[in-house]
Amino acid sequence: MIEKTIPVASVGTGITLIYSVTPGRTATIKQLIFTNSANAARTVHIFDSSSATTGVNKISRVIIGANQTFVPNEIINKKVELGYITAYCNEGTEVTCEGWIVEE
């Protein structure tokens, strides 16, 4: 098992790549941290995907308050089996995501 950092990624209004799992491995999300710099709440949809430009299996949907950082407990220990973590936010591009993952 190899623990890796998910670098800060800006979540877009279209499907955005958050993390690519090393080919041939699966991974477990240990933590995702979302920061919203907008003056209004934002909803982010997170997926386990088969490519960097699709959203296939929904991992979770999180709502981040205005100008807040949010660490959702429901994402801890979720498996990523298709190779990519992707996300989108319909309301704007003010949300960033970072975290930790363990590849197996």
Secondary structure, DSSP 8 states (H G I E B T S, - for coil): -EEEEEEEEEE-SS-EEEEE--TT--EEEEEEEEEE-SSS-EEEEEEEESSTT---EEEEEEEE-TT-EE--GGGTT-EE-SSEEEEE-TT-S-EEEEEEEEE-
